[in-house]
Amino acid sequence: MAETYKRDELEDRFKWNLESIYESDDEWEEEFGDVEKLLTEFDRYQGKVVESGETLLDVLDLREKVFRKVDSLFAYARMRSDEDTRNQTYQAMNSRARGLHSSAESAASFIEPEIQSSSKEEIEELIVGNSELETYRHYLEDVLRLKPHTRSAEVEGLVADLEEVLAAPGEIYNYLTNADLEFPEVDDPDGGKVKITLSNFVNLLKRDEREFRQEVYEEFFDRFEELSNTVSVSYENSVKTDNKLAGIRNYDSAREKSMDQNNIPVEVYDNLVRVVEDNLDLLHKHLRLKREALGSEELRMWDVYASMAEPEIPDIPYEEAKDYVLEAVEVLGDDYRDQIEQGFRSRWIDVYETPAKRAGAYSGGAYDTQPFILMNYEGDISSLYTLAHELGHSMHSKLTSEHQPYVYGDYSIFVAEVASTLHEALLTEHLLESESDPDFRLHLLDHFLESFRTTLFRQTLFAHFEHEVHEKVSAGEGLTFDRLNELFGTLKNEYYAPAVVDDRIEFEWMRIPHFYRAYYVYQYSTGVSASLALSEKVMEEGESAVDRYLDLLKTGSSKYPLESLRDAGVDMREPGPVERALSTYEKYLDRMEELI
């Protein structure tokens, strides 16, 4: 089960290979200096971007050269800092990389306003006159689409200069919660003491001992409450920043601004919230079933994560987890599976929790690096699914960068959760088919239902809350800690009606770092809906559906995300995918009800 290691005690095979980016910090410093010199080359293009096809191509190529280096510099510094969030050297490098990115954005900020000074016909003429610009066609068309929301070169430069400062609330929150926030130790029913951390909090709430869960829950949130004023002010200022930037860009709201970057209409957001909240009876059924399975008169907030399966949690060593994932993804083809196996050998993954390591998990890296995954592996089913999830992100990034030029070498957040949650769906089906142990199968079903609850229902609740907060701030309302709790608590009571919603859970919003990325969380819900639809197609249709799905992963940002998903077989403009996802949830709820 979960262990915490000293970093220098771990074998290299359990640590990500950041030396594959830069062999040393000195090499990083040398590249940093090279980029600083490169930034001066932008000066000679100001006012000349669209004077010819050759000039346009040259400045776009220069920008690519700069940002490919900046991306690698930032990825390395960030991941080094995340290894130990107390390390002052890497905190400073991370800060400098952010500053360099801001400087690069500022230096290149004149490019798009100058492109937008031309008409569609004039840009088309430049493309026809220089065939190498054909690569940039979709990008150039998108720049022109956003013309009403792009300001003068001077204003764009000022906004870019302020990028680092504007991101300050989220950065402060990150260091406050990961580096400075200390949680207490509690008595472990198995003997000894266990220290609560951001990484293990939810897993501790899955323990069988109810009094222990309650103590963990209360100690965790009581410690968070001590930061109430700081986090409330930080979050309110983050929301104000979102709204101000929307106004600067001539948008009616921060939501419209966020979604328009990927050409997604706000109706997609509203449809999601409406369909989910029209089907809260399914969540309520899940909660009542959990209350019955736990044998409790009341379902309390410290019971919500508890398993409906047998108390003994299956122990899944890391090596075994790797095998499970490789077997599950075989349906996507031998080449796909082999690339993941090679990723294990190439040390994509930083596996175990170490002191002051960043909590949680993510897939990172840059266009010119191999994928990287931060984990805090705890040897249980949740960790197994996290491994599968992050490998989905990494394979998406790998296939995109291998099949797209840098300008399209990333993908939008809207499709980012599709590959990760499809991996989870394939893993669930594989294990339910291959594992005969009834206790293990109960844990699998319980994990699926919990994952669905926390991804679709919980993230949609967060999306509703986030939008309401932005609307209140936009209307001039000041949001105190108590007011934020009131808004969140109202939604929590609506979603979790069969359970007792206490005062502490009303400030659960404080522990959600994604709120510092405006209108991000709803995409977990749309992502799981799209991925369940695609996984069904993969398993039912076979090779043709697999090919369409892999094409989606290879598309990057060369198409708008709704178009890419539609080509793969899912139309997120319609409520159908969310409704089908809820139908799958209901099916598994019924199976769980029969089993227990």
C-alpha positions as CSV (number, residue, x, y, z in Angstrom):
1,M,0.0,0.0,0.0
2,A,1.0,3.7,0.1
3,E,4.5,4.5,1.2
4,T,6.4,7.8,1.3
5,Y,10.0,7.6,0.2
6,K,13.0,9.9,0.4
7,R,13.8,10.9,-3.1
8,D,17.4,9.8,-3.0
9,E,16.3,6.3,-1.9
10,L,14.3,5.7,-5.1
11,E,15.8,3.8,-8.0
12,D,16.0,5.9,-11.2
13,R,13.3,3.7,-12.9
14,F,10.8,5.2,-10.5
15,K,11.8,8.8,-11.3
16,W,11.1,10.7,-14.5
17,N,14.0,11.3,-16.9
18,L,14.2,15.1,-16.9
19,E,17.8,14.7,-18.0
20,S,16.4,13.9,-21.4
21,I,15.4,17.5,-21.7
22,Y,18.6,19.1,-20.2
23,E,21.5,17.1,-19.0
24,S,22.2,19.7,-16.3
25,D,20.9,23.0,-14.9
26,D,23.9,24.7,-16.6
27,E,22.5,23.5,-20.0
28,W,19.2,25.0,-19.1
29,E,20.8,28.3,-18.2
30,E,22.6,28.3,-21.6
31,E,19.4,27.8,-23.5
32,F,17.7,30.4,-21.4
33,G,20.3,32.9,-22.4
34,D,20.0,31.9,-26.1
35,V,16.2,32.6,-26.0
36,E,16.8,36.1,-24.4
37,K,19.0,37.0,-27.4
38,L,16.5,35.5,-29.9
39,L,13.7,37.8,-28.6
40,T,15.5,40.9,-30.0
41,E,15.0,39.5,-33.5
42,F,11.3,40.2,-33.4
43,D,12.1,43.9,-33.5
44,R,13.0,43.9,-37.2
45,Y,9.5,42.5,-38.2
46,Q,7.4,45.1,-36.4
47,G,5.2,46.8,-38.9
48,K,6.2,44.4,-41.7
49,V,4.5,41.1,-40.8
50,V,2.2,41.1,-43.9
51,E,4.2,43.0,-46.4
52,S,5.0,39.8,-48.2
53,G,4.4,36.0,-47.9
54,E,8.1,35.6,-47.2
55,T,8.1,38.0,-44.3
56,L,5.0,36.4,-42.8
57,L,6.6,33.0,-43.0
58,D,9.9,34.2,-41.5
59,V,8.2,35.8,-38.5
60,L,6.0,32.8,-37.9
61,D,9.0,30.5,-38.1
62,L,10.9,32.8,-35.6
63,R,8.1,32.6,-33.2
64,E,8.0,28.8,-33.5
65,K,11.8,28.6,-32.8
66,V,11.4,30.8,-29.7
67,F,8.4,29.1,-28.2
68,R,9.7,25.6,-28.7
69,K,12.7,26.5,-26.6
70,V,10.6,28.4,-24.0
71,D,8.2,25.4,-23.7
72,S,11.1,23.1,-22.9
73,L,12.6,25.5,-20.5
74,F,9.4,26.0,-18.7
75,A,8.6,22.2,-18.6
76,Y,11.9,21.4,-17.1
77,A,11.8,24.1,-14.4
78,R,8.2,23.3,-13.5
79,M,8.8,19.6,-13.1
80,R,12.0,20.1,-11.1
81,S,10.1,22.5,-8.8
82,D,7.3,19.9,-8.5
83,E,9.8,17.3,-7.3
84,D,10.2,19.3,-4.1
85,T,8.1,22.4,-3.8
86,R,10.4,23.7,-1.0
87,N,13.4,23.8,-3.3
88,Q,14.3,27.5,-3.6
89,T,16.6,27.0,-6.6
90,Y,13.9,25.4,-8.7
91,Q,11.2,27.8,-7.5
92,A,13.4,30.6,-8.8
93,M,14.0,28.8,-12.2
94,N,10.3,28.2,-12.5
95,S,9.6,31.8,-11.8
96,R,12.2,32.9,-14.4
97,A,10.8,30.5,-17.0
98,R,7.3,32.1,-16.4
99,G,8.9,35.5,-16.8
100,L,10.7,34.4,-20.0
101,H,7.4,33.1,-21.4
102,S,5.8,36.5,-20.6
103,S,8.6,38.3,-22.3
104,A,8.3,36.1,-25.4
105,E,4.6,36.7,-25.5
106,S,5.2,40.4,-25.3
107,A,7.9,40.4,-27.9
108,A,5.7,38.5,-30.4
109,S,2.4,40.3,-29.4
110,F,2.4,42.5,-32.5
111,I,2.1,39.5,-34.9
112,E,-1.5,38.7,-34.7
113,P,-2.8,42.3,-34.7
114,E,-0.8,42.9,-37.9
115,I,-2.2,39.8,-39.5
116,Q,-5.7,41.1,-38.5
117,S,-5.0,44.3,-40.2
118,S,-5.3,42.4,-43.5
119,S,-8.5,41.1,-45.0
120,K,-9.2,37.4,-45.6
121,E,-8.7,37.9,-49.3
122,E,-5.2,39.5,-48.7
123,I,-4.1,36.7,-46.5
124,E,-5.3,34.2,-49.0
125,E,-3.2,36.0,-51.6
126,L,-0.1,35.6,-49.5
127,I,-0.8,31.9,-49.0
128,V,-1.2,31.4,-52.7
129,G,2.0,33.3,-53.4
130,N,4.0,31.2,-50.9
131,S,3.1,27.5,-50.7
132,E,5.0,27.0,-47.4
133,L,2.3,29.2,-45.7
134,E,-0.3,26.5,-46.5
135,T,0.7,24.8,-43.2
136,Y,-0.5,27.9,-41.4
137,R,-3.8,28.2,-43.2
138,H,-6.0,27.0,-40.3
139,Y,-4.1,29.2,-37.8
140,L,-4.3,32.3,-40.0
141,E,-8.1,31.7,-40.5
142,D,-8.5,31.4,-36.8
143,V,-6.6,34.6,-36.1
144,L,-8.9,36.4,-38.5
145,R,-11.9,34.9,-36.8
146,L,-10.8,36.4,-33.5
147,K,-10.2,39.8,-35.0
148,P,-13.1,41.5,-33.1
149,H,-11.4,40.3,-29.8
150,T,-7.8,41.3,-30.5
151,R,-6.6,44.8,-29.5
152,S,-3.9,47.0,-30.9
153,A,-0.3,45.9,-30.8
154,E,0.3,48.3,-28.0
155,V,-2.5,46.9,-25.8
156,E,-1.6,43.3,-26.7
157,G,1.9,44.0,-25.6
158,L,0.8,45.5,-22.3
159,V,-1.4,42.5,-21.6
160,A,1.4,40.1,-22.4
161,D,3.8,42.0,-20.2
162,L,1.3,41.6,-17.3
163,E,0.8,37.8,-17.9
164,E,3.0,36.8,-15.0
165,V,1.4,39.3,-12.6
166,L,-2.2,38.3,-13.7
167,A,-1.4,34.7,-12.9
168,A,-0.3,35.6,-9.4
169,P,-3.5,34.5,-7.5
170,G,-3.2,30.9,-8.8
171,E,0.6,30.8,-8.2
172,I,0.2,32.0,-4.6
173,Y,-2.6,29.4,-4.1
174,N,-0.3,26.7,-5.5
175,Y,2.6,27.4,-3.1
176,L,0.3,28.1,-0.2
177,T,-1.4,24.7,-0.4
178,N,1.5,22.6,-1.6
179,A,4.5,24.1,0.2
180,D,3.2,25.9,3.3
181,L,0.0,24.1,4.3
182,E,0.7,21.4,6.9
183,F,-1.9,18.9,8.0
184,P,-1.8,17.0,11.3
185,E,-1.1,13.4,12.0
186,V,-4.0,11.3,13.2
187,D,-4.2,7.9,14.9
188,D,-4.2,5.1,12.4
189,P,-6.7,2.3,13.5
190,D,-4.0,-0.2,12.3
191,G,-1.5,1.3,14.7
192,G,0.8,4.2,14.7
193,K,0.1,7.6,13.1
194,V,-0.7,8.7,9.6
195,K,-0.1,12.2,8.3
196,I,-2.8,13.8,6.2
197,T,-1.7,15.3,2.9
198,L,-3.3,16.7,-0.1
199,S,-2.4,13.5,-2.0
200,N,-3.8,11.0,0.5
201,F,-6.8,12.9,1.8
202,V,-9.4,11.2,-0.5
203,N,-7.9,7.8,0.0
204,L,-8.0,8.2,3.7
205,L,-11.8,9.0,3.3
206,K,-12.1,5.6,1.6
207,R,-11.0,3.7,4.8
208,D,-13.5,1.4,6.4
209,E,-13.3,2.9,9.9
210,R,-16.0,5.5,10.1
211,E,-14.7,7.4,13.1
212,F,-11.3,7.6,11.5
213,R,-12.9,9.0,8.3
214,Q,-14.7,11.6,10.3
215,E,-11.5,12.7,12.1
216,V,-9.6,13.0,8.9
217,Y,-12.4,15.0,7.3
218,E,-12.7,17.4,10.2
219,E,-8.9,17.9,10.7
220,F,-8.4,18.5,7.0
221,F,-11.1,21.1,6.5
222,D,-10.4,22.7,9.9
223,R,-6.8,23.3,8.7
224,F,-8.1,24.7,5.4
225,E,-10.5,27.0,7.2
226,E,-7.5,28.7,8.9
227,L,-6.6,30.0,5.4
228,S,-10.2,31.2,4.7
229,N,-9.4,34.9,4.3
230,T,-6.3,34.4,2.2
231,V,-7.9,31.9,-0.2
232,S,-11.1,33.9,-0.5
233,V,-9.3,37.0,-1.5
234,S,-7.0,35.1,-3.8
235,Y,-9.9,33.4,-5.6
236,E,-12.0,36.6,-5.8
237,N,-9.1,38.4,-7.4
238,S,-8.5,35.5,-9.9
239,V,-12.2,35.8,-10.9
240,K,-11.9,39.6,-11.2
241,T,-8.9,39.1,-13.5
242,D,-10.9,36.7,-15.7
243,N,-13.7,39.2,-16.0
244,K,-11.4,42.2,-16.7
245,L,-9.5,40.3,-19.4
246,A,-12.8,39.4,-21.0
247,G,-13.8,43.0,-21.1
248,I,-10.4,44.0,-22.6
249,R,-11.0,41.4,-25.3
250,N,-14.5,42.7,-26.1
251,Y,-16.3,39.7,-24.7
252,D,-19.5,39.9,-22.7
253,S,-18.3,37.4,-20.1
254,A,-15.2,35.4,-19.0
255,R,-17.1,32.3,-20.0
256,E,-17.6,33.5,-23.6
257,K,-13.9,34.5,-23.8
258,S,-12.7,31.1,-22.5
259,M,-14.9,29.0,-24.7
260,D,-14.4,31.1,-27.9
261,Q,-10.7,30.4,-27.9
262,N,-11.7,27.0,-29.2
263,N,-14.8,28.1,-31.1
264,I,-17.1,26.4,-28.7
265,P,-20.6,28.0,-28.2
266,V,-21.7,28.7,-24.6
267,E,-24.7,26.5,-25.3
268,V,-22.5,23.4,-24.9
269,Y,-21.9,24.6,-21.3
270,D,-25.5,25.3,-20.6
271,N,-26.6,22.0,-22.1
272,L,-24.2,20.1,-19.9
273,V,-25.4,21.7,-16.7
274,R,-29.1,21.3,-17.7
275,V,-28.9,17.6,-18.7
276,V,-26.9,16.7,-15.6
277,E,-29.2,18.6,-13.2
278,D,-32.2,17.1,-14.8
279,N,-30.8,13.7,-13.9
280,L,-29.8,14.3,-10.3
281,D,-32.1,11.4,-9.3
282,L,-29.4,9.0,-10.6
283,L,-26.8,10.6,-8.2
284,H,-29.3,10.5,-5.4
285,K,-29.9,6.8,-6.1
286,H,-26.1,6.2,-5.9
287,L,-26.0,8.0,-2.5
288,R,-28.9,6.1,-1.1
289,L,-27.4,2.8,-2.3
290,K,-24.1,3.8,-0.6
291,R,-26.0,4.7,2.6
292,E,-27.6,1.2,2.6
293,A,-24.3,-0.5,1.8
294,L,-22.6,1.2,4.7
295,G,-25.4,0.4,7.1
296,S,-25.7,4.0,8.2
297,E,-28.8,5.9,9.2
298,E,-27.3,9.0,7.8
299,L,-24.8,9.5,4.9
300,R,-22.3,12.1,6.1
301,M,-19.8,14.0,4.0
302,W,-17.0,11.8,5.4
303,D,-18.9,8.8,4.1
304,V,-19.3,9.9,0.5
305,Y,-16.0,8.4,-0.7
306,A,-16.3,5.2,1.3
307,S,-16.5,2.1,-0.8
308,M,-19.6,0.0,-1.2
309,A,-17.4,-3.0,-1.7
310,E,-15.8,-5.2,0.9
311,P,-13.4,-3.4,3.4
312,E,-10.3,-5.0,2.2
313,I,-8.9,-2.8,-0.6
314,P,-7.1,-4.8,-3.3
315,D,-3.3,-4.2,-3.2
316,I,-2.0,-3.4,-6.7
317,P,1.8,-3.1,-7.0
318,Y,3.0,-0.7,-9.6
319,E,4.4,-3.4,-11.8
320,E,1.0,-5.1,-11.8
321,A,-0.7,-1.9,-12.6
322,K,1.5,-1.4,-15.7
323,D,0.5,-4.9,-17.0
324,Y,-3.2,-4.1,-16.5
325,V,-3.0,-0.9,-18.5
326,L,-1.0,-2.6,-21.3
327,E,-3.6,-5.3,-21.6
328,A,-6.5,-2.9,-21.5
329,V,-5.2,-0.7,-24.4
330,E,-4.5,-3.7,-26.7
331,V,-7.9,-3.0,-28.4
332,L,-6.3,0.2,-29.7
333,G,-3.7,-1.8,-31.6
334,D,-0.2,-3.3,-31.0
335,D,1.6,-0.2,-32.0
336,Y,-0.3,1.9,-29.5
337,R,0.4,-0.6,-26.7
338,D,4.1,-0.9,-27.6
339,Q,4.5,2.9,-27.4
340,I,3.2,2.9,-23.8
341,E,5.5,0.0,-22.9
342,Q,8.4,1.9,-24.4
343,G,7.3,4.9,-22.3
344,F,7.7,2.8,-19.1
345,R,11.2,1.9,-20.1
346,S,12.0,5.5,-21.1
347,R,11.0,6.8,-17.6
348,W,8.1,8.9,-18.5
349,I,6.7,8.6,-14.9
350,D,7.7,10.0,-11.5
351,V,6.0,7.3,-9.5
352,Y,5.9,7.6,-5.8
353,E,5.2,10.3,-3.2
354,T,8.3,12.0,-1.7
355,P,8.5,14.8,0.9
356,A,7.1,18.1,-0.4
357,K,6.4,16.7,-3.9
358,R,3.5,18.3,-5.7
359,A,0.2,16.6,-4.8
360,G,-2.0,14.9,-7.3
361,A,-1.0,13.8,-10.8
362,Y,-0.6,15.3,-14.3
363,S,0.8,14.6,-17.7
364,G,3.4,17.2,-18.8
365,G,6.3,17.8,-21.1
366,A,6.7,19.9,-24.3
367,Y,6.5,19.5,-28.0
368,D,10.2,18.5,-28.3
369,T,10.3,16.3,-25.2
370,Q,9.0,12.9,-24.4
371,P,5.9,12.8,-22.3
372,F,6.2,13.1,-18.5
373,I,3.8,12.0,-15.8
374,L,3.8,13.1,-12.2
375,M,2.1,10.6,-9.9
376,N,1.9,9.8,-6.2
377,Y,1.2,6.1,-6.6
378,E,-0.4,4.5,-3.6
379,G,-0.8,0.9,-4.7
380,D,-4.6,0.8,-4.9
381,I,-7.3,0.8,-7.6
382,S,-7.5,4.6,-7.6
383,S,-3.8,4.8,-8.4
384,L,-4.2,2.2,-11.1
385,Y,-6.8,4.3,-12.8
386,T,-4.8,7.5,-12.3
387,L,-1.9,5.7,-14.1
388,A,-4.2,4.8,-17.0
389,H,-5.7,8.3,-17.1
390,E,-2.4,10.1,-17.3
391,L,-1.1,7.7,-19.9
392,G,-4.1,8.6,-22.0
393,H,-3.0,12.3,-21.9
394,S,0.6,11.4,-22.6
395,M,-0.3,9.3,-25.7
396,H,-2.5,12.1,-26.9
397,S,0.4,14.5,-26.6
398,K,2.8,12.1,-28.2
399,L,0.6,11.3,-31.2
400,T,-0.2,14.9,-31.7
401,S,3.4,16.1,-31.7
402,E,4.5,13.3,-34.0
403,H,1.8,14.0,-36.6
404,Q,1.4,17.8,-36.5
405,P,3.7,20.8,-37.0
406,Y,4.4,22.9,-33.9
407,V,1.7,25.4,-34.7
408,Y,-0.9,22.6,-34.2
409,G,1.2,20.5,-31.8
410,D,-1.1,20.9,-28.8
411,Y,-4.7,20.2,-28.3
412,S,-7.5,22.1,-26.7
413,I,-8.5,21.6,-23.1
414,F,-12.0,20.6,-24.5
415,V,-10.7,17.4,-25.9
416,A,-7.9,16.9,-23.4
417,E,-9.9,14.6,-21.1
418,V,-11.2,12.3,-23.9
419,A,-8.1,10.1,-24.2
420,S,-7.6,9.9,-20.5
421,T,-11.1,8.9,-19.6
422,L,-11.3,6.5,-22.6
423,H,-8.3,4.7,-21.1
424,E,-10.3,4.4,-17.9
425,A,-13.4,3.0,-19.7
426,L,-11.3,0.4,-21.5
427,L,-9.6,-0.6,-18.3
428,T,-13.0,-1.1,-16.6
429,E,-14.3,-3.3,-19.3
430,H,-11.1,-5.3,-19.5
431,L,-10.9,-6.0,-15.8
432,L,-14.6,-6.8,-15.5
433,E,-14.2,-9.4,-18.3
434,S,-10.9,-10.8,-17.2
435,E,-11.1,-10.8,-13.4
436,S,-13.3,-13.4,-11.7
437,D,-12.7,-12.5,-8.1
438,P,-16.1,-11.2,-6.9
439,D,-14.5,-8.8,-4.4
440,F,-12.2,-7.3,-7.0
441,R,-15.2,-6.9,-9.4
442,L,-17.2,-5.1,-6.7
443,H,-14.3,-2.8,-6.2
444,L,-14.1,-2.2,-9.9
445,L,-17.8,-1.3,-10.1
446,D,-17.5,0.9,-7.1
447,H,-14.5,2.7,-8.6
448,F,-16.3,3.3,-11.9
449,L,-19.4,4.7,-10.1
450,E,-17.2,6.9,-7.9
451,S,-15.1,8.1,-10.8
452,F,-18.3,8.9,-12.7
453,R,-19.8,10.7,-9.7
454,T,-16.7,12.8,-9.2
455,T,-16.1,13.5,-12.9
456,L,-19.5,14.2,-14.3
457,F,-21.7,15.2,-11.3
458,R,-19.0,16.8,-9.1
459,Q,-17.3,18.7,-12.0
460,T,-20.6,19.9,-13.3
461,L,-21.4,21.2,-9.8
462,F,-18.1,23.0,-9.8
463,A,-18.9,24.4,-13.3
464,H,-22.2,25.7,-12.1
465,F,-20.5,27.3,-9.0
466,E,-17.7,28.8,-11.0
467,H,-20.1,30.4,-13.5
468,E,-22.3,31.8,-10.7
469,V,-19.2,33.3,-9.0
470,H,-18.1,35.0,-12.2
471,E,-21.5,36.3,-12.7
472,K,-21.8,37.7,-9.2
473,V,-18.4,39.4,-9.4
474,S,-19.2,40.8,-12.8
475,A,-22.4,42.3,-11.3
476,G,-20.2,44.0,-8.7
477,E,-21.0,41.8,-5.7
478,G,-18.1,41.3,-3.3
479,L,-17.5,37.7,-2.4
480,T,-16.5,37.0,1.1
481,F,-15.7,33.6,2.6
482,D,-19.2,33.3,4.0
483,R,-20.8,34.3,0.7
484,L,-18.7,31.8,-1.3
485,N,-19.7,29.1,1.2
486,E,-23.4,30.0,0.8
487,L,-23.2,29.7,-3.0
488,F,-21.3,26.4,-2.9
489,G,-23.4,25.0,-0.1
490,T,-26.7,25.7,-1.9
491,L,-25.5,23.6,-4.9
492,K,-24.0,20.9,-2.6
493,N,-27.4,20.5,-0.9
494,E,-29.1,20.2,-4.3
495,Y,-26.7,17.6,-5.7
496,Y,-26.3,15.6,-2.5
497,A,-29.8,15.8,-1.1
498,P,-29.9,12.2,0.4
499,A,-26.8,13.1,2.5
500,V,-26.2,15.5,5.3
501,V,-24.4,18.6,4.0
502,D,-22.5,20.1,6.9
503,D,-20.7,23.5,7.3
504,R,-17.3,22.2,6.5
505,I,-18.1,20.9,3.1
506,E,-19.5,24.3,2.2
507,F,-15.9,25.5,1.8
508,E,-14.7,22.5,-0.3
509,W,-14.3,25.0,-3.1
510,M,-11.1,26.2,-1.3
511,R,-9.3,23.0,-2.2
512,I,-10.0,23.0,-6.0
513,P,-6.9,24.4,-7.8
514,H,-8.6,24.2,-11.2
515,F,-10.8,27.2,-10.2
516,Y,-7.7,29.3,-11.0
517,R,-8.0,28.2,-14.6
518,A,-11.2,29.9,-15.7
519,Y,-13.9,27.6,-17.1
520,Y,-11.7,24.6,-17.1
521,V,-13.6,22.1,-15.0
522,Y,-16.7,21.7,-17.2
523,Q,-14.4,20.0,-19.7
524,Y,-14.0,17.0,-17.4
525,S,-17.7,16.4,-17.7
526,T,-17.8,16.9,-21.5
527,G,-14.7,14.8,-21.8
528,V,-16.0,11.8,-19.9
529,S,-19.2,12.0,-21.9
530,A,-17.4,12.0,-25.2
531,S,-14.9,9.3,-24.2
532,L,-17.7,6.8,-23.0
533,A,-19.4,7.3,-26.4
534,L,-16.1,6.7,-28.2
535,S,-15.1,3.7,-26.1
536,E,-18.4,2.1,-26.9
537,K,-17.7,2.6,-30.6
538,V,-14.2,1.2,-30.3
539,M,-15.4,-2.0,-28.5
540,E,-18.5,-2.5,-30.8
541,E,-17.2,-1.4,-34.2
542,G,-13.5,-2.5,-34.0
543,E,-10.9,-1.3,-36.4
544,S,-12.8,1.5,-38.2
545,A,-13.7,3.2,-34.9
546,V,-10.1,2.7,-33.6
547,D,-8.8,4.4,-36.8
548,R,-11.2,7.4,-36.3
549,Y,-10.2,7.6,-32.7
550,L,-6.5,7.6,-33.4
551,D,-7.0,10.2,-36.1
552,L,-8.6,12.4,-33.4
553,L,-5.5,12.0,-31.2
554,K,-3.2,12.9,-34.2
555,T,-5.3,16.0,-35.1
556,G,-3.9,18.3,-32.4
557,S,-5.3,21.8,-33.0
558,S,-5.4,21.6,-36.8
559,K,-9.2,21.5,-36.5
560,Y,-11.6,23.0,-34.0
561,P,-12.3,20.5,-31.1
562,L,-16.0,20.1,-31.9
563,E,-15.1,19.3,-35.5
564,S,-12.5,16.8,-34.4
565,L,-14.9,15.0,-32.1
566,R,-17.6,15.0,-34.8
567,D,-15.2,13.3,-37.2
568,A,-14.5,10.7,-34.6
569,G,-18.2,10.0,-34.2
570,V,-19.4,12.2,-31.3
571,D,-21.4,15.5,-31.6
572,M,-21.0,17.5,-28.4
573,R,-23.4,20.2,-29.7
574,E,-26.2,17.8,-28.9
575,P,-27.3,16.5,-25.4
576,G,-26.9,12.9,-26.7
577,P,-23.4,12.1,-25.5
578,V,-24.1,13.4,-21.9
579,E,-27.4,11.4,-21.9
580,R,-25.7,8.3,-23.1
581,A,-23.0,8.7,-20.4
582,L,-25.8,9.0,-17.8
583,S,-27.4,5.8,-19.2
584,T,-24.1,4.0,-18.8
585,Y,-23.9,5.2,-15.2
586,E,-27.4,3.9,-14.5
587,K,-26.6,0.6,-16.0
588,Y,-23.6,0.1,-13.6
589,L,-25.7,1.4,-10.7
590,D,-28.2,-1.4,-11.4
591,R,-25.4,-4.0,-11.6
592,M,-24.0,-2.8,-8.3
593,E,-27.4,-2.8,-6.6
594,E,-27.9,-6.5,-7.7
595,L,-24.4,-7.5,-6.4
596,I,-24.7,-5.9,-3.0
